[in-house]
Amino acid sequence: MSGELPFEMPLAEMRKKIEELKQFGQEKGIDFTDEIARLEERYSRLEEEIYSSISPSQKMHLARHQQRPTSLDLIQLIFTDFIELHGDRLYGDDLAVVGGLAKLNGIPVTVVGQQRGKDTKDNIARFFGSAHPEGFRKALRLMRQAEKFKRPVITFVDTKGAYPGNTAEERGQSEAISSNLREMSALGVPIVCVVIGEGGSGGALAMAVGNRVLMLENAIYSAISPNGAASILWKDASKADQAAQAMKITAEDLLEMEVIEEIIPEPKGGAHRGYEETASAIQDALVRHLKELSIMDPCELKEDRYRKFRKIGSYDYAVSEQTDKLV
């Protein structure tokens, strides 16, 4: 398959050798069955060895893979009767955020997601998944509508961060993000958020204040992108791999710190290796969590969301020798 990452090149080379041996055997009429079987066994062992010990920096590259399924890809596979809605009713329509009405196993829901492009032209149109204020306001408009009609909200998070340019600042980027944080925390309907690729900075958090936050196995989620952290710490964005190793950005790290509730498995090699398998795993998790949340009334949902975020983090206390008081 095309699009191999550097750490996957040994697998690509062995796969190429297997295909060449098969083709040569067919052309010359020679039986290489035993040799091919041995190579395929070696391939399986190498595949298990590589994918069972993926580093945080390697996961970062998997999360950013150009062929990784986007929000629209997953929406089409998970939901039925999807109707996309556009615009924030204040300024315009931001293509970096998609959303609308859909059905999940026959249940009406509102789904909103950050949308990367599939090619250069599409990425430019969608600002590489980095939303302007109108994108966050569109998402909030749809979530308010969901509350009005008592529909659960599902969000897909996939962005390096909010758009950082002058145009976004002029239109109130920080206000739009903070409004989403405040309003999502107070919605009286279930909210389930899924980090499907990269969840970076306030642009991710503005769509991730949910009762349940889930992550795909190779997704990453952090307060700042590894590139941004490297730019600040070492004045060199090219050291993003080094930053990723230190930042605790993987699903395993975040589950341990109770930032997320569940890790959704991906096909071996990443979500781009199997869109339908990935979508099926997400759908199962969504149905399960919405079933748990559906028995709560609006007040209980708000309280559940409050407790979820209040419990994040741990604190140590020490007694001051001068005052004998906790500090």
Summary of the structure (lengths in Angstrom):
residues: 327
radius of gyration: 22.3
end to end distance: 56.5
largest distance: 88.6
contacts: 1076
relative contact order: 0.11
helix: 50%
strand: 16%
